[in-house]
Amino acid sequence: MKKLLLVGVVGLSALLGGCANTSELETSVQNLSNKVDQLAQDVSAVRADQSKIAADVAEAKQEAMRANQRIDNMATSYKK
C-alpha cells in the first residue's frame, strides 16, 4: 500500500512538473523504489527479531513460573 502511494506521489509530481527530464525522473523513481525495497527488508528483519524476542519472553515467563512453583512447594514442605 505504501509503495503504491509512493509511486503515485512520484507520478503525480512528475505530471505536475511537466516531465521535463524523463531520465532524471526514472532515476528518481528507481532510487525511491530501491529505498522502499530496503525499508521493506528492514521491516521484515524487525518483525523476525520481534517474534524471536516474544518467544524468548514466553520461555522466560514459563521458567519463572516453574521456579516459583518449586519455591512454593519448598515453602509448603517447611510449614508442615
C-alpha positions in Angstrom: 0.0 0.0 0.0 2.7 2.4 0.9 4.7 1.5 -2.1 1.7 2.2 -4.3 1.2 5.5 -2.6 4.8 6.4 -3.0 4.8 5.6 -6.7 1.5 7.6 -7.1 3.1 10.7 -5.4 6.1 10.5 -7.6 4.0 10.1 -10.7 1.7 13.0 -9.7 4.7 15.2 -9.1 6.1 14.2 -12.5 2.8 15.2 -14.2 2.7 18.5 -12.4 6.3 19.2 -13.2 5.7 18.6 -16.9 8.0 15.6 -17.3 10.8 17.9 -18.4 13.6 15.3 -17.9 12.4 11.7 -18.2 15.8 10.1 -17.4 16.1 12.0 -14.1 12.6 11.1 -13.2 13.3 7.4 -14.0 16.4 7.6 -11.9 14.5 9.2 -9.1 11.7 6.6 -9.2 14.3 3.8 -9.3 16.1 5.3 -6.2 12.8 5.6 -4.4 11.9 2.1 -5.3 15.2 0.8 -4.0 14.7 2.7 -0.8 11.2 1.3 -0.4 12.5 -2.2 -1.0 15.3 -1.7 1.6 12.7 -0.4 4.1 10.5 -3.5 3.4 13.5 -5.7 4.1 14.3 -3.8 7.3 10.7 -4.2 8.5 10.8 -7.9 7.8 14.0 -8.2 9.9 12.5 -6.2 12.7 9.4 -8.5 12.6 11.6 -11.5 12.8 13.6 -10.1 15.7 10.3 -9.2 17.5 9.0 -12.7 17.0 12.2 -14.2 18.4 12.1 -11.8 21.4 8.4 -12.7 22.1 9.3 -16.4 22.1 12.2 -15.8 24.4 10.0 -13.8 26.8 7.3 -16.5 26.8 10.0 -19.1 27.6 11.4 -17.0 30.4 7.9 -16.5 31.8 7.4 -20.3 31.8 10.7 -20.8 33.6 9.9 -18.2 36.2 6.5 -19.8 36.8 8.2 -23.2 37.3 10.8 -21.7 39.6 8.0 -20.0 41.7 6.1 -23.3 41.9 9.2 -25.1 43.2 9.8 -22.3 45.8 6.1 -22.6 46.8 6.5 -26.4 47.2 9.6 -25.9 49.3 7.9 -23.4 51.5 4.9 -25.6 51.9 7.1 -28.6 53.0 8.8 -26.4 55.6 5.5 -25.3 57.0 4.3 -28.8 57.7 
